[in-house]
């Protein structure tokens, strides 16, 4: 019995469906079936009963499922322990970030870190909040710059920055003649909004801004990525709300305007960017990078149109972060 066979069996045992298990493992169903048959032959026991309509576990299969899960858990723990021991020397720092962080304060923080600690190798990955938290929990990252985790996690989380909303509009739009706008100016205008399925944090944030003035946006299109949003606005399909870091992007035919009076108190999760890490893992390089983030990232932009408060509990690291009530990135 090898690890590959065991993973194949556990996938089938949990899905009770060869097709779904094969898709989960990235295998062709016949190849998966051969793995299970070989395992049964080696063990000398039937692990599954199969009909055209149903897959079920035998008593021997139930025993192997319980023992197999324990074996794989122990192997995963051993792999993490080895990785942690290797990283303890502080020679490697693995960082993950959402686009809101990598496009705003991360470059400056990385430059400062490289200047102070030139001997540390940095590996960087950009993704959305949910997969970054999963990678962090699995020991594949040392810290992650994300929105607040939506699900309970053993990772610590600390808010670093609150984003201000800005209005993205076609440069020929009549409102482009104004220096700044209010949410009331946007009511009824055709709007490009983030994808509710792919970017729920950003989608919920736009909805919250409109709810603050008692209305909903006139949605004409959903855009998954910022370039798609910019293209739609440049094409005259509508306007959009975006976080302030989008002002670093340049796109023909598009202009940006400040939004007065739309900062929500307290800020929704979709407006927060913070850092998550595993507090029980001792890594000097990670702690050094955390220190740079804390000293260099401004919580609220000094030009924010309205002052507001951050709930105290979101500013302090916690060993278990509660899931926010709204949104996800």
Secondary structure, DSSP 4 states (H G I P E B T S, - for coil): --HHHHHHHHHHHHHS-HHHHHHHHT--HHHHHHHHHHHHHHHTS--EEE-SS-EEE-HHHHHHHHHHHHHHHHHHHHHHHHHHHHHTTS-EEEEEE-HHHHTTTHHHHHHHHHHH-TT-EEEEEE--HHHHHHHHHTTS-SEEEESPPSS-BSSEEEEEEEPPEEEEEETTSGGGGSSEEEHHHHTTSEEEEE-TTT-HHHHHHHHHHHHTTT---EEEEEESSHHHHHHHHHTTS-BEEEEGGGGG---TTEEEEEEET---SSPPGGGEEEEEE-TTS--HHHHHHHHHHHHH--SB-TT-SS-----HHHHS--SSBPPPSS---
